[in-house]
C-alpha cells in the first residue's frame, strides 16, 4: 500500500475502477457486480474508485453494498464531484453517455462550493459511508475557472474538516492536471489515458511536476479504453473508433510482447506502474473474469529485454525507465 502525497491515505498498487459495475456499455446484474468486488478483495485489491457519473449513481450504490462486508479500516474508496445528479422523467436510457441504465437522472455540471458539498453528501448516502478517503474534481476541462476558484477550495475545506482524507483531480488530459499540481495543494491526480504504451504525453509535464511536488499520480485508462487489451479493428481507443495508425501500432506492440512470452496486457500494466510518481493503476472491470485476469497480468514480470527492444523500435521514448 502506498500513501497519496502527504495525506496518509493508502492505496493498493492495483485499483478497481467501478465504471463497469455501473453498466458501462453493457448491462451487469447486481450479483455479477457484487461478485466482481468480492473477486477484487480476494486478489488483494484494496482501492476502489467510483463516481456519480457511472451509471447515474448505480456504481456507487453497488460498490457501497459490496464493501459493507469488509472492515472499513482496510479499504480505500474514491469518488468524484463536479457532475450533480438531478431527477429526470425517467424515460429512455443513458446509452448516449455510455451507460446501460434508465435515464432516471440528469447530470448537471457544478463545481461550486455548494454543488461540491451537495454532490458529496449524495455520494456518501449512496455508498453508505460517513466519510470518504479520496475525492476528485471530475473532468473540469470546460469549467477551469470555477474548479480553481470554488471547487478546489471547497475540497480543501472538506479535507481540513476530516470529511475527506485526500483530494485531487481526475481528467483525460495532463495539462490542467499539471496546473493543479503546481498551483494547489492536491494530494493526488488521476490521469486517464495519457500515460500508456500508446500515449506518453504526461511525461512532458505532469509526471515531472508530480515527482517534484511529492504529489501522487493514479493512472487510469492503461488499455486506452480497450485497444491495448485486445487490439482488433473493433477495439476502441479513447472511447472512440480506433484510427488505423493506432491499431497498427498496438499490433506491433502485441507481436513484440509475444516474442518475449508476455501478453500486451501485462506490458501495458507494467509500464503504467513503473514510474516512481505512480501510486496505483486503476483498471476498469465489470466481472470476476476481468478482475482475475487483470490481477494475474499485473503480477507478471515483464523482462528487461522487452523494454530494451521496445525502445530500439522507437515505440517507447528512450528516456523512460521501466
C-alpha positions as CSV (number, residue, x, y, z in Angstrom):
1,X,0.0,0.0,0.0
2,X,1.3,3.5,-0.9
3,X,0.3,6.8,0.7
4,X,-1.2,9.5,-1.5
5,X,1.0,12.6,-1.2
6,X,1.3,13.6,2.4
7,X,-2.3,12.6,3.2
8,X,-1.7,9.3,4.9
9,X,-4.4,7.7,2.8
10,X,-3.1,4.5,1.3
11,X,-4.0,2.7,-2.0
12,X,-3.1,-0.7,-3.3
13,X,-0.8,-0.8,-6.4
14,X,-3.7,-2.1,-8.5
15,X,-7.1,-0.4,-8.1
16,X,-10.7,-1.4,-9.0
17,X,-12.3,1.1,-11.5
18,X,-16.0,0.7,-10.8
19,X,-17.5,2.2,-14.0
20,X,-18.1,-1.3,-15.2
21,X,-20.4,-2.2,-12.4
22,X,-22.3,1.0,-13.2
23,X,-23.3,-0.7,-16.5
24,X,-20.7,0.9,-18.7
25,X,-21.6,-0.1,-22.3
26,X,-23.5,-3.2,-21.1
27,X,-25.9,-4.5,-18.5
28,X,-24.3,-6.0,-15.4
29,X,-26.5,-7.7,-12.9
30,X,-26.4,-6.9,-9.1
31,X,-25.0,-10.4,-8.3
32,X,-22.3,-10.1,-11.0
33,X,-21.3,-6.7,-9.7
34,X,-21.1,-8.0,-6.1
35,X,-19.0,-10.9,-7.2
36,X,-16.6,-8.7,-9.1
37,X,-15.9,-6.6,-5.9
38,X,-15.5,-9.9,-3.9
39,X,-13.0,-11.2,-6.5
40,X,-11.1,-7.9,-6.3
41,X,-10.9,-8.3,-2.5
42,X,-9.7,-11.9,-2.9
43,X,-6.9,-10.7,-5.2
44,X,-5.7,-8.2,-2.7
45,X,-7.2,-5.1,-4.3
46,X,-8.0,-2.5,-1.6
47,X,-8.5,0.6,-3.6
48,X,-11.9,1.2,-5.3
49,X,-12.8,4.2,-7.5
50,X,-16.3,5.3,-8.5
51,X,-18.3,8.4,-9.4
52,X,-21.9,9.6,-9.6
53,X,-21.4,9.8,-13.4
54,X,-21.0,6.0,-13.6
55,X,-24.5,4.6,-14.2
56,X,-26.2,7.7,-12.7
57,X,-25.3,6.6,-9.2
58,X,-25.6,2.8,-9.8
59,X,-21.8,2.2,-9.5
60,X,-21.7,4.0,-6.1
61,X,-24.7,2.1,-4.7
62,X,-23.4,-1.3,-5.8
63,X,-19.9,-0.6,-4.6
64,X,-21.1,0.5,-1.2
65,X,-23.3,-2.5,-0.8
66,X,-20.5,-4.9,-1.7
67,X,-17.9,-3.3,0.5
68,X,-20.2,-3.4,3.6
69,X,-19.0,-7.0,4.1
70,X,-15.4,-5.8,4.9
71,X,-13.7,-3.9,7.6
72,X,-13.9,-0.2,6.7
73,X,-10.3,0.4,8.0
74,X,-8.9,-2.0,5.4
75,X,-10.0,-0.4,2.1
76,X,-9.9,2.9,0.3
77,X,-12.7,4.5,-1.7
78,X,-12.5,7.4,-4.0
79,X,-15.4,9.2,-5.7
80,X,-15.8,12.3,-7.8
81,X,-17.6,15.7,-7.8
82,X,-18.5,18.1,-10.5
83,X,-21.5,16.4,-12.0
84,X,-24.5,16.6,-9.7
85,X,-27.4,14.2,-10.4
86,X,-30.9,15.7,-10.6
87,X,-34.1,13.6,-11.0
88,X,-35.4,13.4,-14.6
89,X,-38.6,12.0,-16.1
90,X,-37.0,8.5,-16.3
91,X,-38.0,7.8,-19.9
92,X,-35.4,6.3,-22.2
93,X,-31.9,5.2,-21.3
94,X,-28.5,6.7,-20.7
95,X,-26.6,4.9,-23.5
96,X,-25.8,8.3,-25.1
97,X,-23.5,8.8,-22.1
98,X,-22.2,5.2,-22.3
99,X,-24.3,3.6,-19.5
100,X,-26.9,0.9,-19.9
101,X,-29.3,2.3,-17.3
102,X,-32.7,4.0,-17.3
103,X,-32.4,7.8,-17.6
104,X,-33.8,8.4,-14.1
105,X,-31.5,11.4,-13.5
106,X,-29.7,14.0,-15.5
107,X,-26.1,15.3,-14.9
108,X,-25.6,18.9,-14.1
109,X,-22.1,20.4,-14.2
110,X,-21.4,22.1,-10.9
111,X,-18.0,22.9,-9.4
112,X,-19.4,25.5,-7.0
113,X,-18.7,25.1,-3.3
114,X,-22.4,24.3,-2.6
115,X,-22.5,21.9,-5.5
116,X,-19.5,20.1,-4.3
117,X,-21.0,19.6,-0.8
118,X,-24.4,18.5,-2.2
119,X,-22.8,16.0,-4.6
120,X,-20.6,14.6,-1.9
121,X,-23.4,14.2,0.6
122,X,-25.4,12.3,-2.1
123,X,-22.4,10.1,-2.9
124,X,-21.9,9.2,0.8
125,X,-25.5,8.3,1.1
126,X,-25.3,6.0,-2.0
127,X,-22.1,4.5,-0.8
128,X,-23.3,4.1,2.8
129,X,-20.2,5.9,4.2
130,X,-19.8,8.7,6.7
131,X,-16.5,9.9,5.2
132,X,-14.6,9.5,2.0
133,X,-10.9,8.6,1.6
134,X,-10.4,10.4,-1.7
135,X,-12.4,12.9,-3.7
136,X,-11.5,14.1,-7.2
137,X,-12.8,17.0,-9.2
138,X,-14.1,15.2,-12.2
139,X,-13.3,16.4,-15.7
140,X,-13.3,20.1,-15.1
141,X,-11.9,20.7,-18.7
142,X,-14.5,23.3,-19.7
143,X,-15.0,24.6,-16.1
144,X,-11.5,25.6,-15.1
145,X,-12.3,29.0,-13.6
146,X,-15.0,27.6,-11.3
147,X,-13.0,24.5,-10.5
148,X,-10.0,26.5,-9.3
149,X,-11.9,29.4,-7.7
150,X,-14.6,27.4,-6.0
151,X,-14.3,23.7,-6.4
152,X,-10.8,23.2,-5.2
153,X,-11.1,25.5,-2.1
154,X,-14.3,23.5,-1.2
155,X,-12.4,20.2,-1.3
156,X,-9.6,21.8,0.7
157,X,-12.1,22.8,3.4
158,X,-13.7,19.3,3.5
159,X,-10.2,17.8,3.9
160,X,-9.5,20.2,6.9
161,X,-12.8,19.2,8.4
162,X,-11.9,15.5,8.2
163,X,-14.8,14.6,5.9
164,X,-12.3,13.8,3.1
165,X,-8.9,12.2,3.6
166,X,-7.2,13.2,0.4
167,X,-8.2,15.5,-2.5
168,X,-7.4,15.6,-6.2
169,X,-8.5,16.0,-9.8
170,X,-9.3,13.3,-12.4
171,X,-9.0,14.1,-16.1
172,X,-8.2,12.6,-19.5
173,X,-5.6,15.3,-20.1
174,X,-2.3,16.2,-18.5
175,X,-2.0,20.0,-19.0
176,X,-4.7,21.1,-16.5
177,X,-3.7,18.3,-14.1
178,X,-0.2,19.8,-14.1
179,X,-1.6,23.2,-13.3
180,X,-3.4,21.7,-10.3
181,X,-0.2,20.0,-9.1
182,X,1.8,23.3,-9.4
183,X,-0.8,25.8,-8.2
184,X,-2.7,23.9,-5.5
185,X,-2.1,21.5,-2.6
186,X,-3.8,18.4,-4.1
187,X,-2.6,15.1,-2.7
188,X,-3.2,13.1,-5.9
189,X,-4.2,13.4,-9.6
190,X,-6.0,10.7,-11.6
191,X,-4.6,10.8,-15.2
192,X,-6.6,8.6,-17.6
193,X,-5.1,7.5,-20.9
194,X,-2.2,10.0,-21.1
195,X,0.5,7.6,-19.7
196,X,0.2,4.4,-21.6
197,X,2.2,2.3,-24.1
198,X,0.4,4.3,-26.8
199,X,0.4,7.8,-25.3
200,X,3.2,9.1,-23.0
201,X,2.2,12.8,-23.2
202,X,2.1,13.0,-19.4
203,X,5.8,12.6,-19.4
204,X,6.3,16.1,-20.8
205,X,4.6,17.9,-17.9
206,X,2.5,16.0,-15.3
207,X,4.9,13.3,-14.1
208,X,7.9,15.5,-13.6
209,X,5.8,18.1,-11.8
210,X,4.2,15.5,-9.6
211,X,7.6,14.0,-8.7
212,X,9.0,17.4,-7.9
213,X,6.0,18.4,-5.7
214,X,5.5,15.0,-4.0
215,X,2.1,14.6,-5.5
216,X,0.9,11.1,-6.2
217,X,-0.4,10.0,-9.6
218,X,-3.1,7.4,-10.1
219,X,-3.1,6.1,-13.7
220,X,-6.3,5.2,-15.4
221,X,-7.0,4.0,-18.9
222,X,-4.0,1.8,-19.0
223,X,-5.5,0.0,-22.0
224,X,-6.7,3.2,-23.7
225,X,-10.3,2.1,-23.3
226,X,-9.7,-1.4,-24.9
227,X,-7.1,-1.2,-27.7
228,X,-4.2,-2.3,-25.5
229,X,-6.2,-5.2,-24.0
230,X,-7.3,-6.8,-27.3
231,X,-6.2,-4.9,-30.4
232,X,-8.6,-5.7,-33.2
233,X,-10.4,-3.4,-35.8
234,X,-13.4,-3.5,-33.5
235,X,-11.4,-2.2,-30.5
236,X,-12.0,1.3,-29.1
237,X,-9.2,3.9,-28.5
238,X,-10.1,6.6,-26.0
239,X,-13.8,5.7,-26.2
240,X,-14.0,6.1,-30.0
241,X,-13.3,4.1,-33.1
242,X,-9.6,3.2,-33.3
243,X,-7.6,5.0,-36.0
244,X,-5.8,2.6,-38.3
245,X,-2.4,4.1,-37.3
246,X,-3.1,3.3,-33.6
247,X,-4.3,-0.2,-34.4
248,X,-1.1,-0.9,-36.4
249,X,1.0,0.4,-33.5
250,X,-0.9,-1.8,-31.0
251,X,-0.5,-4.9,-33.1
252,X,3.3,-4.2,-33.3
253,X,3.4,-3.9,-29.5
254,X,1.4,-7.2,-29.2
255,X,3.8,-9.0,-31.6
256,X,6.8,-7.7,-29.7
257,X,5.3,-8.8,-26.3
258,X,4.6,-12.2,-27.8
259,X,8.3,-12.6,-28.8
260,X,9.2,-12.1,-25.1
261,X,6.5,-14.6,-23.9
262,X,4.4,-11.9,-22.2
263,X,0.9,-10.5,-23.0
264,X,0.3,-7.0,-24.2
265,X,-2.0,-6.5,-21.2
266,X,0.8,-7.4,-18.8
267,X,3.2,-5.0,-20.6
268,X,0.6,-2.2,-20.6
269,X,0.0,-2.5,-16.8
270,X,3.7,-2.9,-16.0
271,X,4.5,0.3,-18.0
272,X,2.0,2.4,-16.1
273,X,3.1,1.2,-12.7
274,X,6.8,1.6,-13.2
275,X,7.1,5.4,-12.9
276,X,8.1,6.5,-9.3
277,X,5.3,9.1,-9.2
278,X,2.6,6.5,-9.8
279,X,0.9,5.2,-6.7
280,X,-1.7,3.0,-8.2
281,X,-3.0,1.8,-11.6
282,X,-6.8,1.7,-11.9
283,X,-8.4,-0.9,-14.2
284,X,-12.0,-0.8,-15.2
285,X,-13.6,-4.2,-14.5
286,X,-17.2,-5.4,-14.5
287,X,-16.9,-9.2,-13.9
288,X,-14.9,-11.7,-11.9
289,X,-13.2,-12.9,-15.0
290,X,-11.9,-9.4,-15.8
291,X,-10.8,-8.9,-12.2
292,X,-8.8,-12.2,-12.1
293,X,-7.3,-11.6,-15.5
294,X,-6.1,-8.1,-14.6
295,X,-4.7,-9.2,-11.3
296,X,-2.8,-12.1,-13.0
297,X,-1.5,-9.8,-15.7
298,X,-0.4,-7.2,-13.2
299,X,1.7,-9.8,-11.3
300,X,3.6,-10.9,-14.4
301,X,7.3,-9.8,-14.6
302,X,8.0,-8.2,-18.0
303,X,11.6,-8.9,-18.9
304,X,14.2,-6.1,-19.4
305,X,14.8,-7.4,-22.9
306,X,11.3,-6.4,-23.8
307,X,11.7,-2.8,-22.8
308,X,15.1,-2.7,-24.5
309,X,13.7,-3.9,-27.8
310,X,10.7,-1.7,-27.4
311,X,12.9,1.4,-27.2
312,X,15.0,0.2,-30.0
313,X,12.0,0.1,-32.3
314,X,11.1,3.7,-31.4
315,X,7.8,2.7,-29.9
316,X,8.8,3.9,-26.4
317,X,10.8,7.1,-25.6
318,X,14.4,6.1,-24.7
319,X,14.3,8.4,-21.6
320,X,11.6,6.4,-19.9
321,X,12.8,3.7,-17.5
322,X,10.9,0.6,-16.6
